[in-house]
Amino acid sequence: MSTLIEKIASDEAIDTAYEWLCKKRLHYHPNADVWQVRRWWHEKKPILQAQILSGNFQFRELRLIRGEEKSIEWWSSLDALVLNAMTIVLTEHLKPVLSPRCFHLAGNSGLKGAIAYSK
């Protein structure tokens, strides 16, 4: 039986998170860090997995980008990838103990389910 950390660092979780990252940041600026991650992924992936498994992975600071109309918080690409891998693993791990009335979770009918339940 593998630990949660081993599942997060697994090829399955990391590869799924990498595909998600590539899709989500496809139209990012040419100078964005996602392109370095993609270019050197074959080298970065085993290093990232080793850092996660050894407990040495550290998240970078969250960047705040202020615009005229709104501000956004922006995670580095590797941080976003690790957070997504954690989400993938924890969603599966917690699914058996979460209430089906947590309508904000994927697969629990969302707003329509909440309204139907409240009637």
C-alpha positions in Angstrom: 0.0 0.0 0.0 1.5 3.3 -1.0 1.4 6.5 1.0 -0.3 9.7 -0.2 3.1 11.2 -0.9 4.0 8.2 -3.1 0.7 8.5 -4.9 1.2 12.3 -5.5 4.7 11.6 -6.9 3.6 8.7 -9.0 3.9 8.8 -12.8 0.1 8.6 -13.1 -0.6 11.7 -10.9 2.3 13.7 -12.2 1.6 12.9 -15.8 -2.1 13.8 -15.5 -1.2 17.0 -13.7 1.4 17.8 -16.5 -1.3 17.3 -19.2 -3.6 19.6 -17.3 -0.9 22.2 -16.9 0.0 22.1 -20.6 -3.7 22.5 -21.5 -4.4 25.3 -19.0 -1.3 27.4 -19.9 -1.3 26.8 -23.6 -1.9 30.4 -24.5 0.5 31.9 -21.9 3.0 34.6 -22.8 6.2 33.2 -24.5 8.2 34.3 -21.5 6.1 32.4 -19.0 7.8 29.6 -17.0 5.5 27.0 -18.4 7.5 26.9 -21.6 10.7 26.1 -19.6 8.9 23.3 -17.8 7.6 21.9 -21.0 11.0 22.2 -22.8 12.9 20.4 -20.0 10.1 18.2 -18.7 12.1 15.0 -19.4 14.8 16.3 -16.9 12.5 18.1 -14.5 10.0 15.3 -13.9 12.3 12.8 -12.1 13.9 15.6 -10.1 10.4 16.8 -9.1 9.3 13.3 -8.1 12.4 12.8 -6.0 11.9 16.2 -4.3 8.3 15.2 -3.4 9.2 11.8 -2.2 12.1 13.1 0.0 10.0 15.9 1.4 12.3 18.5 -0.1 9.9 20.1 -2.5 9.2 23.7 -1.6 6.5 25.9 -3.1 7.6 29.2 -4.4 5.9 32.5 -3.4 2.5 33.2 -4.8 2.7 36.1 -7.2 0.1 38.8 -7.1 -0.5 40.5 -10.4 -2.4 43.7 -10.2 -4.4 44.9 -13.2 -6.6 48.0 -13.6 -9.8 46.0 -13.3 -8.8 43.0 -11.2 -5.9 41.3 -9.5 -4.9 37.7 -9.9 -2.8 35.3 -7.8 -0.4 33.2 -9.9 1.4 30.0 -8.9 4.6 29.0 -10.7 4.0 26.2 -13.2 5.7 23.5 -11.1 3.8 24.6 -8.0 0.5 24.5 -10.0 1.4 21.1 -11.3 2.1 19.7 -7.8 -1.1 21.3 -6.4 -3.0 19.6 -9.2 -1.4 16.2 -8.5 -2.3 16.7 -4.8 -5.9 17.5 -5.8 -6.1 14.4 -8.0 -4.8 12.1 -5.2 -6.7 13.7 -2.4 -10.0 13.8 -4.3 -9.8 10.0 -4.8 -8.6 9.4 -1.2 -11.4 11.5 0.4 -14.2 10.5 -1.9 -15.4 7.6 0.4 -15.7 9.8 3.5 -17.2 13.0 1.9 -20.9 13.6 2.0 -22.8 13.3 -1.3 -24.3 16.7 -0.2 -21.0 18.5 -0.8 -22.5 19.8 -4.0 -19.5 22.0 -4.8 -17.5 18.9 -5.6 -17.3 17.4 -9.1 -19.8 14.6 -9.6 -22.2 15.8 -6.9 -24.7 17.6 -9.2 -23.5 21.1 -8.5 -26.0 23.9 -8.1 -28.9 21.9 -9.6 -28.3 19.2 -7.0 -28.2 21.6 -4.2 -31.5 23.3 -5.3 -33.2 19.9 -5.8 -32.0 18.8 -2.3 -33.3 21.9 -0.6 -36.8 21.6 -2.0 
